[in-house]
Amino acid sequence: MQINIRKAAAADQSVVMDIIVRTNFFRAVEFDIAREVFEDAILLNPGCNYQSYVAEIESKVVGWVCFGETPCTIGTYDIYWIAVDPDYQKQHIGSQLLTFAEKEIASQKGRLSVIETSGSEKYKSTQQFYIKNGYHQAACVDDFYAPADPKLIFTKVIG
Ligand SMILES: CC(C)(COP(=O)(O)OP(=O)(O)OC[C@H]1O[C@@H](n2cnc3c(N)ncnc32)[C@H](O)[C@@H]1OP(=O)(O)O)[C@@H](O)C(=O)NCCC(=O)NCCS
């Protein structure tokens, strides 16, 4: 799938939020966080380290990735959000967005990429996606999101 990746702009917000909602992977409270992160990245609020990019196919936005240097670290970056339009999933768009983010991180002298996700059954495909892209599970925090819903921390050495 031929995609173009570019910096996210304010005009992309409604499409990106629509994608987040339609993935059916996030709770309402997470929509608000996604919106805040998106706006912070666009407005480049002081202290905000978010870098936000969209994937598009013939000018249609089909995915979003947001990453940034982890505060109080040297060269560690968090991938805060990644999502692909359900109509376009499993066509390696997510992998291309992730690879793009990793190249950006490397170009900024980043050395470690970190992604947190749920260890629940529902997120098996997401976990598989990270493993397929070279991440390994570095930690598990039991009962983090809710009882019996652990947080998994995936990492990948960059460069
Ligand atoms: C996770 C997500 C970004 C992946 O994007 P994508 O474009 O669909 O993924 P890709 O096509 O690049 O998949 C790459 C690999 O991941 C794995 N994978 C992806 N989707 C999968 C699924 N539904 N089931 C099992 N494995 C899957 C496969 O191994 C795949 O490689 P293959 O096609 O060669 O077998 C997308 O599914 C998504 O938006 N999910 C909902 C939101 C989400 O979970 N975001 C992360 C929150 S922490």
The ligand as a MOL file (V3000), in Angstrom:
LIG
                    3D

  0  0  0     0  0            999 V3000
M  V30 BEGIN CTAB
M  V30 COUNTS 48 50 0 0 0
M  V30 BEGIN ATOM
M  V30 1 C -2.2300 -1.8500 15.8390 0
M  V30 2 C -2.4580 -1.1730 14.4780 0
M  V30 3 C -1.9120 0.2550 14.5180 0
M  V30 4 C -1.6860 -1.9870 13.4260 0
M  V30 5 O -1.8080 -1.3320 12.1520 0
M  V30 6 P -1.9540 -2.1790 10.8160 0
M  V30 7 O -1.6860 -1.2930 9.6630 0
M  V30 8 O -3.2720 -2.8630 10.8420 0
M  V30 9 O -0.8050 -3.2860 11.0040 0
M  V30 10 P 0.1630 -3.9140 9.8950 0
M  V30 11 O -0.6270 -4.2470 8.6750 0
M  V30 12 O 1.3440 -3.0410 9.7050 0
M  V30 13 O 0.5710 -5.2840 10.6450 0
M  V30 14 C 1.9080 -5.7210 10.8030 0
M  V30 15 C 1.8920 -7.0420 11.5320 0
M  V30 16 O 1.2130 -6.9200 12.7810 0
M  V30 17 C 0.4460 -8.1150 13.0360 0
M  V30 18 N -0.9790 -7.7700 13.0530 0
M  V30 19 C -1.5550 -6.6080 12.6810 0
M  V30 20 N -2.8970 -6.6710 12.8510 0
M  V30 21 C -3.1520 -7.8860 13.3450 0
M  V30 22 C -4.3510 -8.5600 13.7390 0
M  V30 23 N -5.5590 -7.9530 13.6730 0
M  V30 24 N -4.2510 -9.8280 14.2060 0
M  V30 25 C -3.0510 -10.4460 14.3030 0
M  V30 26 N -1.8700 -9.8570 13.9430 0
M  V30 27 C -1.9270 -8.6100 13.4720 0
M  V30 28 C 0.7360 -9.0650 11.9040 0
M  V30 29 O 1.8200 -9.8930 12.3040 0
M  V30 30 C 1.1560 -8.1310 10.7820 0
M  V30 31 O 2.0840 -8.6870 9.9000 0
M  V30 32 P 1.6180 -9.5830 8.6320 0
M  V30 33 O 0.5190 -8.8040 7.9460 0
M  V30 34 O 2.8410 -9.6890 7.8080 0
M  V30 35 O 1.1200 -10.8550 9.2270 0
M  V30 36 C -3.9600 -1.1820 14.0800 0
M  V30 37 O -4.4110 -2.5140 14.0640 0
M  V30 38 C -4.8370 -0.3840 15.0190 0
M  V30 39 O -5.0610 0.8030 14.7890 0
M  V30 40 N -5.3450 -1.0450 16.0730 0
M  V30 41 C -6.2610 -0.3860 17.0100 0
M  V30 42 C -5.5760 0.6570 17.8260 0
M  V30 43 C -4.4120 0.1530 18.6330 0
M  V30 44 O -4.3970 -0.9610 19.1490 0
M  V30 45 N -3.3900 1.0310 18.7620 0
M  V30 46 C -2.2800 0.7970 19.6330 0
M  V30 47 C -2.6980 1.1620 21.0150 0
M  V30 48 S -1.4690 0.8250 22.2050 0
M  V30 END ATOM
M  V30 BEGIN BOND
M  V30 1 1 1 2
M  V30 2 1 2 3
M  V30 3 1 2 4
M  V30 4 1 2 36
M  V30 5 1 4 5
M  V30 6 1 5 6
M  V30 7 2 6 7
M  V30 8 1 6 8
M  V30 9 1 6 9
M  V30 10 1 9 10
M  V30 11 2 10 11
M  V30 12 1 10 12
M  V30 13 1 10 13
M  V30 14 1 13 14
M  V30 15 1 14 15
M  V30 16 1 15 16
M  V30 17 1 15 30
M  V30 18 1 16 17
M  V30 19 1 17 18
M  V30 20 1 17 28
M  V30 21 1 18 19
M  V30 22 1 18 27
M  V30 23 2 19 20
M  V30 24 1 20 21
M  V30 25 1 21 22
M  V30 26 2 21 27
M  V30 27 1 22 23
M  V30 28 2 22 24
M  V30 29 1 24 25
M  V30 30 2 25 26
M  V30 31 1 26 27
M  V30 32 1 28 29
M  V30 33 1 28 30
M  V30 34 1 30 31
M  V30 35 1 31 32
M  V30 36 2 32 33
M  V30 37 1 32 34
M  V30 38 1 32 35
M  V30 39 1 36 37
M  V30 40 1 36 38
M  V30 41 2 38 39
M  V30 42 1 38 40
M  V30 43 1 40 41
M  V30 44 1 41 42
M  V30 45 1 42 43
M  V30 46 2 43 44
M  V30 47 1 43 45
M  V30 48 1 45 46
M  V30 49 1 46 47
M  V30 50 1 47 48
M  V30 END BOND
M  V30 END CTAB
M  END
